[in-house]
């Protein structure tokens, strides 16, 4: 086979593969829509359909929509506030020993801190998750890690179920961290429900 014929054959193969992946994802989305039923129902977690990022081994990255969801949940604070036995500032950044910020914290500095925190969450996902994820699942897990911390994530049932390939069980595990000072928090219950819904492909 000459070079031109070989190249055209490769291009046809790639185009066909991409088209097949798009069709699979469209069919998966249609199936989820058919079972949604509206009314804020929750859906069981499922393994993701084949997608190019997983096939190419690309690192998981929280989407812009996922970042905005975390910001909306945390709400920007220019001044430190009590948070889980310590203090936080900006978008839920827990102030670490040795960190010194000027207050009130500017929006620009808060943005830089937030992006640094997100990068750490992404690194945690990529170093601990051993199974394929779709973007909704990455965003849901990113929100979960952001609110409970990498230490709690490492020993969580959600991570254990996920790496065992039990996506359905993992979808129910977001509700395990919904207490503040020993009391169930309505806000955290709702946030966990949103994470579960996003993980399972539903609109939060």
Order of alpha helices (4+ residues) and beta strands (2+ residues): alpha-alpha-alpha-beta-beta-beta-alpha-alpha-alpha-alpha-alpha-beta-beta-alpha
